[in-house]
Amino acid sequence: MKIDKSTTPPAIETERLILRPFKITDAEAVFAYASDAENTRYMIWERHKTPKDTIDFINFELSNYEKGNCFDYAFILKETGKLIGSGGCMAANVPHCAEIGYIIDKKYWGKGLVPEAMAALVEFFTRELGIKRIEAKHFAENPNSGKVMLKLGMKYEGTLRQKVYARGRYWNVLQYARINE
């Protein structure tokens, strides 16, 4: 399967989740987790302050689907049909490299849902898009994100000191990557 600019990314199913492209009707559910200060504490982007912030984000994602620029997915809990987070490929240089990221509502932390979702997406990016290198970074203060990266078969590559300026300060960032043979 080749994803091109006219193709909406396909839905992907895991044991407990359905991963699908965003829809404008997702705005209320996305705002619920993206506006929460604790959920977004370690994100490079600022938490959503108004529903318009969320609508702008979803429209940005919809535009990216049309351009074939990235593959971000809404995480839908099968059991309830509730949108509980999102993740995917934030930047891609197909077929060489893709950077992944993720966020999930704090009510679902520690349940293995992010590794489950991201493992399926990493498999998709590798198998269907032919991505050779998949990488991810996390703020040093968020070691749980590093645990997710290790579960995805990534290897720690190093600490990038004061790499990111966000929220009024510089952050040390830990870099991980997985090379697909």
C-alpha positions as CSV (number, residue, x, y, z in Angstrom):
1,M,0.0,0.0,0.0
2,K,1.3,3.4,-0.9
3,I,-0.1,6.4,0.9
4,D,-0.2,9.4,-1.4
5,K,-1.5,13.0,-1.2
6,S,-5.0,11.9,-2.1
7,T,-5.3,9.2,0.4
8,T,-6.7,9.5,3.9
9,P,-4.7,7.4,6.3
10,P,-6.4,4.1,7.0
11,A,-7.9,3.1,10.3
12,I,-5.8,0.6,12.4
13,E,-7.2,-1.7,15.0
14,T,-5.4,-3.1,18.0
15,E,-6.7,-5.3,20.8
16,R,-8.3,-2.5,22.8
17,L,-8.2,0.5,20.4
18,I,-9.2,1.8,17.0
19,L,-6.7,4.3,15.6
20,R,-8.3,6.5,13.0
21,P,-7.8,9.9,11.4
22,F,-9.2,12.9,13.2
23,K,-12.7,14.3,12.3
24,I,-13.9,17.7,13.1
25,T,-16.5,16.1,15.3
26,D,-13.7,15.0,17.6
27,A,-13.2,18.6,18.8
28,E,-14.9,18.2,22.2
29,A,-13.1,15.0,23.1
30,V,-9.7,16.4,22.0
31,F,-10.3,19.6,24.0
32,A,-11.0,17.5,27.1
33,Y,-7.5,16.1,27.2
34,A,-5.6,18.8,25.3
35,S,-6.8,21.6,27.7
36,D,-5.8,19.7,30.8
37,A,-2.5,21.2,32.3
38,E,-1.4,17.8,33.7
39,N,-2.0,15.9,30.5
40,T,0.0,18.5,28.5
41,R,2.7,19.2,31.0
42,Y,5.4,17.6,28.9
43,M,4.2,18.5,25.5
44,I,6.1,21.0,23.3
45,W,2.9,22.7,22.5
46,E,0.8,24.8,24.9
47,R,-2.4,23.3,26.2
48,H,-5.6,24.3,24.4
49,K,-7.1,27.3,26.1
50,T,-10.3,27.5,24.0
51,P,-12.3,25.1,21.8
52,K,-11.1,27.3,18.9
53,D,-7.5,26.1,19.6
54,T,-8.8,22.5,19.2
55,I,-10.7,23.2,16.0
56,D,-7.6,24.9,14.6
57,F,-5.5,21.8,15.5
58,I,-8.0,19.4,13.9
59,N,-8.2,21.5,10.8
60,F,-4.4,21.5,10.7
61,E,-4.4,17.7,10.9
62,L,-7.1,17.5,8.1
63,S,-5.0,19.7,5.9
64,N,-1.9,17.5,6.6
65,Y,-3.9,14.4,5.5
66,E,-4.7,16.1,2.2
67,K,-1.1,17.0,1.7
68,G,0.2,13.6,2.7
69,N,2.5,15.3,5.2
70,C,1.8,13.4,8.4
71,F,-0.2,10.6,9.9
72,D,-1.6,11.5,13.3
73,Y,-4.4,9.3,14.7
74,A,-7.1,9.6,17.2
75,F,-7.1,6.8,19.8
76,I,-10.6,5.4,20.3
77,L,-11.2,3.0,23.2
78,K,-13.1,0.1,21.6
79,E,-15.0,-0.7,24.8
80,T,-16.6,2.7,25.0
81,G,-16.1,4.4,21.6
82,K,-14.4,7.3,23.5
83,L,-11.5,9.3,22.0
84,I,-8.9,9.2,24.8
85,G,-5.7,10.4,23.1
86,S,-3.7,10.7,19.9
87,G,-0.4,10.0,18.4
88,G,1.5,9.3,15.2
89,C,4.1,10.6,12.9
90,M,4.7,14.3,13.4
91,A,7.3,14.7,10.7
92,A,8.3,12.4,7.9
93,N,11.0,12.2,5.3
94,V,9.7,9.1,3.6
95,P,11.3,6.6,3.3
96,H,14.2,7.7,5.5
97,C,12.9,9.0,8.8
98,A,9.8,9.7,10.9
99,E,9.4,11.3,14.3
100,I,6.6,10.0,16.4
101,G,4.8,11.5,19.4
102,Y,1.7,10.8,21.5
103,I,-0.6,12.0,24.3
104,I,-3.3,10.2,26.3
105,D,-5.7,11.5,28.8
106,K,-4.3,11.0,32.4
107,K,-7.3,8.8,33.3
108,Y,-5.7,6.1,31.0
109,W,-2.1,6.5,32.1
110,G,-0.3,3.3,33.1
111,K,-2.7,0.9,31.3
112,G,-0.4,0.1,28.4
113,L,-2.6,1.8,25.9
114,V,0.1,4.2,24.5
115,P,2.6,1.3,23.8
116,E,-0.3,-0.7,22.2
117,A,-1.3,2.2,19.9
118,M,2.2,3.3,19.0
119,A,3.4,-0.3,18.3
120,A,0.6,-0.6,15.7
121,L,1.5,2.7,14.2
122,V,5.3,2.0,14.1
123,E,4.4,-1.3,12.4
124,F,2.3,0.6,9.9
125,F,4.9,3.2,9.2
126,T,7.6,0.5,8.7
127,R,5.6,-1.9,6.6
128,E,3.3,0.4,4.6
129,L,5.4,3.5,4.3
130,G,8.8,1.9,4.3
131,I,10.2,4.2,7.0
132,K,13.8,3.2,7.8
133,R,14.4,5.2,11.0
134,I,11.7,6.0,13.6
135,E,12.7,8.4,16.3
136,A,11.2,10.1,19.3
137,K,12.2,12.5,22.0
138,H,11.0,13.3,25.5
139,F,11.7,15.9,28.1
140,A,14.1,14.6,30.7
141,E,11.5,15.2,33.4
142,N,9.2,12.7,31.8
143,P,10.9,9.3,32.1
144,N,7.6,7.4,31.6
145,S,7.6,8.5,27.9
146,G,11.1,7.0,27.6
147,K,9.7,3.7,28.9
148,V,7.2,3.7,26.1
149,M,10.0,4.3,23.6
150,L,11.9,1.3,24.9
151,K,8.8,-0.9,24.6
152,L,8.6,0.1,21.0
153,G,12.1,-1.3,20.4
154,M,13.8,2.0,20.4
155,K,17.3,2.5,21.7
156,Y,18.4,5.5,23.8
157,E,20.8,7.6,21.7
158,G,21.7,10.4,24.0
159,T,20.6,13.5,25.9
160,L,20.3,16.8,24.0
161,R,21.1,19.4,26.5
162,Q,18.8,22.4,26.5
163,K,17.5,21.4,23.0
164,V,14.0,22.7,23.3
165,Y,12.8,26.1,24.4
166,A,9.1,25.9,25.5
167,R,7.0,27.3,28.2
168,G,9.5,29.9,29.2
169,R,12.5,27.6,29.8
170,Y,15.0,25.3,28.1
171,W,14.5,21.6,28.4
172,N,16.9,18.7,28.2
173,V,15.6,16.1,25.7
174,L,16.4,12.4,25.5
175,Q,16.6,11.0,22.0
176,Y,15.5,7.5,21.0
177,A,15.4,5.7,17.7
178,R,14.7,2.4,16.0
179,I,16.3,1.4,12.8
180,N,14.1,-1.0,10.7
181,E,16.0,-3.5,8.6
